[in-house]
Amino acid sequence: QGNTRLMMIGIFELMAYISTHFTLQPGDIVLTGTPAGVGSLRSGDALVLRLAGHEFSAQVA
């Protein structure tokens, strides 16, 4: 149940830094790691992303 408030570097600072090395395009996804205490993914685990009122899900094969 982590969120971006728990990140060591704020999301805006992170995007500013990344954009000095890469050209970011609309729809790009930046992976930032996981909150403390998260374990490895296993076959059958469900992943859910909630962003701006949309929900995306996938299941680990």
GUMARTOR-666950 format. One record per residue (C-alpha): residue in three letters; x, y, z. Coordinates in steps of 0.25 Angstrom, whole numbers, plus 5000, padded with zeros to 4 digits. Layout:
BEGIN
ALAXYZ/...
This chain:
BEGIN
GLN500050005000/GLY501250094997/ASN501050224989/THR501950334984/ARG502050414997/LEU502950305002/MET503950324992/MET505350374996/ILE505350464984/GLY504150534980/ILE503450504967/PHE503650644961/GLU505150644964/LEU505250504959/MET504550544945/ALA505450664944/TYR506750584946/ILE506350474937/SER505950574926/THR507350624926/HIS507750494921/PHE506650444913/THR505550504904/LEU504250464911/GLN502950444902/PRO501450444906/GLY501150304911/ASP502550274915/ILE502550194928/VAL503750214938/LEU503950094948/THR504450144961/GLY504550024970/THR503649974981/PRO503350014995/ALA504049955007/GLY503649815011/VAL503149774997/GLY503549624993/SER503849564980/LEU502749544970/ARG502249394968/SER501449324958/GLY499949354959/ASP500249494966/ALA499349604962/LEU499849744959/VAL498949864959/LEU499350004955/ARG498350114958/LEU498650254951/ALA497850374949/GLY496550304950/HIS496950184942/GLU497250044946/PHE498149944939/SER498449804943/ALA499249684939/GLN499549544945/VAL500949484946/ALA501149364938/
